[in-house]
Amino acid sequence: MEVHTPITSFIVGTLAVWRVTHLLWAEDGPLDVLVRFRKFAGASFFGRLLDCFYCLSLWVSLPMAWLLATSWTERAIVWLGLSGGALILQRLTTRTPSAPPPAIWHETTIADKQE
């Protein structure tokens, strides 16, 4: 299978995905508009999505992959590649790398900890 997305488009797309993801995930924005947006989202699906750079990069890269690629197979490959590129850029630009999300999450209660 051959991917027809030019490398320059892929690189610029990766930079754009990183920029938008970082903007939504960590920046205040003018007049703290993004801070208020994240507060408004709260603990909803979108609020949790805005708290996770890894998850958010997948959603931000989806429309970019749609624009850059032509076939469904190519879009799937470019989609994951753009998100992966954004994650690499995030790790390279972060002083202390954030831990990846846990593979399995267990909710514990106070009673569980006392046993």
N, CA, C and O of each residue as an XYZ file, in Angstrom:
460
protein
N       0.829     -1.179      0.000
C       0.000      0.000      0.000
C       0.871      1.239      0.000
O       1.820      1.332      0.779
N       0.573      2.156     -0.832
C       1.363      3.373     -0.940
C       0.556      4.554     -0.413
O      -0.606      4.746     -0.772
N       1.195      5.334      0.440
C       0.567      6.539      0.974
C       0.965      7.697      0.079
O       2.147      7.882     -0.210
N      -0.020      8.486     -0.366
C       0.226      9.554     -1.328
C       0.330     10.935     -0.697
O       0.434     11.931     -1.414
N       0.305     11.016      0.621
C       0.414     12.309      1.287
C       1.862     12.780      1.223
O       2.757     12.083      1.700
N       2.107     13.959      0.637
C       3.486     14.465      0.568
C       4.064     14.664      1.973
O       3.341     15.005      2.910
N       5.355     14.451      2.104
C       6.014     14.534      3.407
C       5.901     15.937      3.996
O       5.758     16.080      5.210
N       5.963     16.970      3.165
C       5.838     18.329      3.705
C       4.442     18.558      4.284
O       4.303     19.204      5.322
N       3.418     18.039      3.628
C       2.054     18.164      4.155
C       1.927     17.418      5.475
O       1.273     17.892      6.404
N       2.553     16.253      5.553
C       2.489     15.471      6.777
C       3.203     16.190      7.925
O       2.702     16.214      9.050
N       4.362     16.770      7.646
C       5.117     17.485      8.687
C       4.350     18.714      9.159
O       4.220     18.941     10.362
N       3.845     19.500      8.229
C       3.071     20.688      8.603
C       1.798     20.271      9.335
O       1.400     20.923     10.300
N       1.155     19.195      8.889
C      -0.027     18.684      9.573
C       0.285     18.240     10.993
O      -0.499     18.489     11.908
N       1.420     17.588     11.182
C       1.828     17.161     12.520
C       2.064     18.359     13.426
O       1.645     18.355     14.583
N       2.728     19.378     12.912
C       2.948     20.596     13.696
C       1.620     21.266     14.054
O       1.445     21.750     15.172
N       0.698     21.292     13.112
C      -0.609     21.900     13.371
C      -1.390     21.103     14.421
O      -2.028     21.688     15.296
N      -1.340     19.778     14.334
C      -2.028     18.942     15.326
C      -1.431     19.174     16.705
O      -2.166     19.317     17.682
N      -0.096     19.213     16.793
C       0.530     19.467     18.094
C       0.108     20.832     18.631
O      -0.226     20.966     19.809
N       0.124     21.842     17.765
C      -0.188     23.213     18.208
C      -1.619     23.331     18.729
O      -1.845     23.899     19.797
N      -2.573     22.804     17.988
C      -3.973     22.896     18.409
C      -4.214     22.062     19.658
O      -4.916     22.498     20.570
N      -3.634     20.860     19.706
C      -3.798     20.009     20.884
C      -3.211     20.686     22.114
O      -3.842     20.702     23.171
N      -2.016     21.243     21.990
C      -1.382     21.917     23.119
C      -2.188     23.141     23.543
O      -2.328     23.415     24.735
N      -2.710     23.864     22.579
C      -3.532     25.042     22.862
C      -4.753     24.664     23.693
O      -5.048     25.310     24.699
N      -5.457     23.624     23.274
C      -6.667     23.202     23.988
C      -6.354     22.552     25.328
O      -7.134     22.670     26.274
N      -5.218     21.868     25.414
C      -4.877     21.083     26.597
C      -4.236     21.913     27.705
O      -4.527     21.690     28.880
N      -3.366     22.871     27.356
C      -2.533     23.477     28.394
C      -2.493     24.995     28.426
O      -2.003     25.562     29.403
N      -2.978     25.665     27.419
C      -2.781     27.109     27.368
C      -4.018     27.862     27.846
O      -5.136     27.347     27.813
N      -3.785     29.095     28.291
C      -4.875     29.916     28.815
C      -5.677     30.587     27.711
O      -6.896     30.718     27.821
N      -5.014     31.006     26.667
C      -5.688     31.716     25.593
C      -5.891     33.173     25.944
O      -5.682     33.573     27.089
N      -6.298     33.973     24.966
C      -6.530     35.389     25.245
C      -7.722     35.550     26.201
O      -8.763     34.916     26.031
N      -7.543     36.397     27.189
C      -8.579     36.661     28.200
C      -9.022     35.383     28.925
O     -10.162     35.284     29.379
N      -8.121     34.419     29.028
C      -8.380     33.135     29.709
C      -9.583     32.389     29.145
O     -10.259     31.657     29.868
N      -9.849     32.574     27.861
C     -11.011     31.938     27.260
C     -10.894     30.406     27.275
O     -11.897     29.716     27.453
N      -9.693     29.876     27.092
C      -9.534     28.420     27.088
C      -9.606     27.845     28.503
O     -10.065     26.718     28.687
N      -9.164     28.597     29.490
C      -9.302     28.163     30.875
C     -10.789     28.047     31.219
O     -11.226     27.067     31.821
N     -11.554     29.064     30.825
C     -12.996     29.037     31.096
C     -13.683     27.917     30.327
O     -14.623     27.301     30.830
N     -13.218     27.652     29.116
C     -13.772     26.555     28.323
C     -13.529     25.222     29.010
O     -14.433     24.389     29.081
N     -12.305     25.007     29.523
C     -12.006     23.748     30.215
C     -12.810     23.624     31.500
O     -13.276     22.536     31.837
N     -12.980     24.744     32.231
C     -13.810     24.721     33.447
C     -15.256     24.397     33.113
O     -15.903     23.623     33.818
N     -15.765     24.992     32.029
C     -17.134     24.743     31.606
C     -17.335     23.269     31.249
O     -18.383     22.694     31.541
N     -16.333     22.663     30.621
C     -16.430     21.248     30.242
C     -16.454     20.355     31.472
O     -17.066     19.287     31.455
N     -15.787     20.790     32.548
C     -15.835     20.071     33.824
C     -15.432     18.619     33.726
O     -14.413     18.283     33.124
N     -16.247     17.751     34.327
C     -15.954     16.319     34.377
C     -16.712     15.553     33.303
O     -16.811     14.328     33.372
N     -17.242     16.250     32.322
C     -17.953     15.584     31.238
C     -16.965     14.835     30.342
O     -15.760     14.853     30.591
N     -17.471     14.189     29.316
C     -16.609     13.500     28.353
C     -15.592     14.483     27.772
O     -14.404     14.175     27.683
N     -16.067     15.672     27.377
C     -15.179     16.665     26.773
C     -14.179     17.213     27.788
O     -13.041     17.518     27.430
N     -14.586     17.340     29.035
C     -13.671     17.794     30.078
C     -12.540     16.806     30.303
O     -11.379     17.193     30.433
N     -12.891     15.522     30.348
C     -11.863     14.488     30.508
C     -10.973     14.423     29.275
O      -9.771     14.181     29.383
N     -11.561     14.638     28.107
C     -10.794     14.641     26.868
C      -9.771     15.774     26.867
O      -8.639     15.589     26.422
N     -10.162     16.933     27.359
C      -9.261     18.088     27.400
C      -8.162     17.926     28.442
O      -7.184     18.673     28.421
N      -8.305     16.971     29.348
C      -7.284     16.713     30.367
C      -6.201     15.752     29.896
O      -5.177     15.611     30.565
N      -6.401     15.092     28.766
C      -5.471     14.054     28.307
C      -4.900     14.431     26.935
O      -5.609     14.403     25.929
N      -3.614     14.784     26.910
C      -2.980     15.165     25.645
C      -3.041     14.021     24.634
O      -3.270     14.249     23.447
N      -2.837     12.806     25.101
C      -2.830     11.627     24.227
C      -4.183     11.451     23.531
O      -4.249     11.264     22.316
N      -5.243     11.514     24.309
C      -6.602     11.348     23.769
C      -6.972     12.504     22.855
O      -7.521     12.302     21.772
N      -6.670     13.703     23.295
C      -7.029     14.895     22.539
C      -6.324     14.933     21.188
O      -6.905     15.380     20.199
N      -5.074     14.468     21.137
C      -4.351     14.489     19.865
C      -5.002     13.566     18.835
O      -4.947     13.843     17.637
N      -5.613     12.482     19.286
C      -6.319     11.605     18.348
C      -7.501     12.326     17.713
O      -7.726     12.206     16.509
N      -8.250     13.065     18.505
C      -9.417     13.775     17.990
C      -9.030     14.967     17.123
O      -9.691     15.252     16.125
N      -7.967     15.659     17.500
C      -7.525     16.820     16.716
C      -6.943     16.359     15.382
O      -7.110     17.040     14.370
N      -6.267     15.221     15.366
C      -5.645     14.751     14.129
C      -6.655     14.153     13.145
O      -6.339     13.997     11.965
N      -7.842     13.821     13.600
C      -8.837     13.201     12.721
C      -9.237     14.099     11.548
O      -9.164     13.648     10.404
N      -9.656     15.347     11.777
C      -9.996     16.180     10.616
C      -8.780     16.516      9.742
O      -8.914     16.683      8.530
N      -7.603     16.615     10.353
C      -6.403     16.896      9.567
C      -6.104     15.723      8.624
O      -5.740     15.934      7.467
N      -6.257     14.506      9.113
C      -6.037     13.330      8.266
C      -7.064     13.288      7.139
O      -6.742     12.898      6.016
N      -8.280     13.682      7.434
C      -9.331     13.714      6.418
C      -8.951     14.686      5.290
O      -9.198     14.415      4.115
N      -8.349     15.814      5.666
C      -7.958     16.809      4.667
C      -6.728     16.386      3.857
O      -6.638     16.678      2.664
N      -5.790     15.703      4.500
C      -4.519     15.384      3.850
C      -4.574     14.139      2.977
O      -3.865     14.062      1.974
N      -5.395     13.170      3.334
C      -5.389     11.883      2.639
C      -6.632     11.747      1.754
O      -7.592     12.508      1.881
N      -6.588     10.762      0.858
C      -7.695     10.598     -0.092
C      -8.474      9.302      0.106
O      -9.699      9.305     -0.013
N      -7.807      8.212      0.399
C      -8.518      6.938      0.571
C      -8.723      6.655      2.057
O      -8.056      7.245      2.906
N      -9.641      5.757      2.360
C      -9.923      5.412      3.767
C      -8.720      4.795      4.448
O      -8.436      5.103      5.606
N      -8.014      3.933      3.750
C      -6.836      3.295      4.329
C      -5.749      4.328      4.603
O      -5.119      4.322      5.661
N      -5.542      5.200      3.650
C      -4.531      6.245      3.819
C      -4.917      7.194      4.963
O      -4.054      7.621      5.731
N      -6.197      7.520      5.075
C      -6.654      8.392      6.162
C      -6.394      7.758      7.519
O      -5.996      8.447      8.458
N      -6.615      6.463      7.631
C      -6.377      5.776      8.911
C      -4.894      5.825      9.273
O      -4.540      6.080     10.424
N      -4.039      5.584      8.300
C      -2.598      5.596      8.559
C      -2.124      7.014      8.904
O      -1.371      7.203      9.859
N      -2.563      7.997      8.133
C      -2.163      9.382      8.370
C      -2.718      9.870      9.704
O      -2.041     10.603     10.424
N      -3.942      9.472     10.038
C      -4.563      9.857     11.313
C      -3.686      9.438     12.490
O      -3.364     10.255     13.352
N      -3.303      8.164     12.521
C      -2.466      7.670     13.616
C      -1.066      8.275     13.558
O      -0.465      8.544     14.598
N      -0.545      8.491     12.355
C       0.771      9.102     12.213
C       0.812     10.539     12.712
O       1.772     10.944     13.368
N      -0.226     11.311     12.405
C      -0.287     12.691     12.885
C      -0.364     12.738     14.407
O       0.324     13.536     15.044
N      -1.190     11.891     14.981
C      -1.294     11.845     16.439
C       0.027     11.404     17.063
O       0.474     11.980     18.054
N       0.643     10.389     16.484
C       1.934      9.925     16.986
C       3.004     10.991     16.882
O       3.822     11.140     17.790
N       3.009     11.732     15.788
C       3.965     12.825     15.633
C       3.746     13.916     16.670
O       4.705     14.474     17.203
N       2.481     14.219     16.955
C       2.171     15.221     17.987
C       2.649     14.740     19.356
O       3.147     15.536     20.151
N       2.503     13.453     19.636
C       2.967     12.909     20.920
C       4.489     12.990     21.026
O       5.023     13.312     22.087
N       5.177     12.701     19.940
C       6.639     12.813     19.949
C       7.057     14.258     20.198
O       7.954     14.516     21.000
N       6.409     15.202     19.512
C       6.721     16.618     19.732
C       6.432     17.031     21.169
O       7.190     17.805     21.754
N       5.351     16.526     21.739
C       5.022     16.860     23.125
C       6.105     16.351     24.075
O       6.515     17.056     24.997
N       6.551     15.155     23.847
C       7.613     14.608     24.709
C       8.921     15.354     24.539
O       9.658     15.538     25.507
N       9.218     15.785     23.329
C      10.457     16.520     23.082
C      10.428     17.927     23.665
O      11.477     18.480     23.996
N       9.250     18.506     23.794
C       9.137     19.887     24.264
C       8.747     19.991     25.733
O       8.591     21.098     26.248
N       8.588     18.882     26.405
C       8.228     18.879     27.820
C       9.472     18.584     28.638
O      10.197     17.629     28.359
N       9.715     19.406     29.646
C      10.914     19.210     30.475
C      10.858     17.907     31.247
O      11.794     17.110     31.187
N       9.791     17.686     31.957
C       9.622     16.410     32.655
C       8.510     15.664     31.941
O       7.352     16.075     32.009
N       8.840     14.577     31.259
C       7.817     13.888     30.483
C       6.687     13.384     31.372
O       6.911     12.830     32.449
N       5.481     13.591     30.892
C       4.332     13.100     31.637
C       4.197     11.605     31.413
O       4.505     11.083     30.342
N       3.734     10.939     32.443
C       3.554      9.494     32.348
C       2.394      9.195     31.417
O       1.397      9.917     31.425
N       2.502      8.147     30.616
C       1.376      7.788     29.758
C       0.200      7.327     30.620
O       0.391      6.915     31.764
N      -0.991      7.395     30.082
C      -2.137      6.950     30.871
C      -2.005      5.469     31.198
O      -1.413      4.721     30.420
N      -2.543      5.029     32.335
C      -2.420      3.625     32.702
C      -3.153      2.734     31.714
O      -4.182      3.113     31.156
N      -2.601      1.537     31.508
C      -3.240      0.586     30.604
C      -4.555      0.088     31.195
O      -5.536     -0.094     30.473
N      -4.574     -0.130     32.493
C      -5.781     -0.577     33.193
C      -5.960      0.335     34.393
O      -5.028      0.550     35.168
N      -7.146      0.859     34.538
C      -7.423      1.775     35.642
C      -8.368      1.098     36.604
O      -9.437      0.628     36.212
N      -7.973      1.046     37.875
C      -8.807      0.459     38.917
C      -9.226      1.543     39.880
O      -8.394      2.270     40.424
N     -10.523      1.643     40.084
C     -11.014      2.620     41.049
C     -10.951      1.977     42.429
O     -11.491      0.892     42.646
N     -10.292      2.653     43.348
C     -10.196      2.132     44.701
C     -10.952      3.054     45.640
O     -11.087      4.254     45.401
N     -11.432      2.464     46.696
C     -12.135      3.237     47.705
C     -11.303      3.239     48.976
O     -10.313      2.514     49.076
N     -11.694      4.039     49.930
C     -10.995      4.080     51.202
C     -11.048      2.714     51.882
O     -10.073      2.297     52.507
N     -12.151      2.031     51.770
C     -12.286      0.699     52.382
C     -11.282     -0.278     51.778
O     -10.734     -1.118     52.493
N     -11.033     -0.181     50.465
C     -10.062     -1.058     49.816
C      -8.653     -0.803     50.340
O      -7.863     -1.737     50.480
N      -8.339      0.444     50.628
C      -7.000      0.789     51.105
C      -6.766      0.358     52.545
O      -5.621      0.144     52.943
N      -7.828      0.225     53.337
C      -7.685     -0.145     54.746
C      -7.502     -1.647     54.909
O      -7.045     -2.097     55.960
N      -7.841     -2.414     53.916
C      -7.720     -3.876     54.041
C      -6.301     -4.357     53.939
O      -6.048     -5.559     54.026
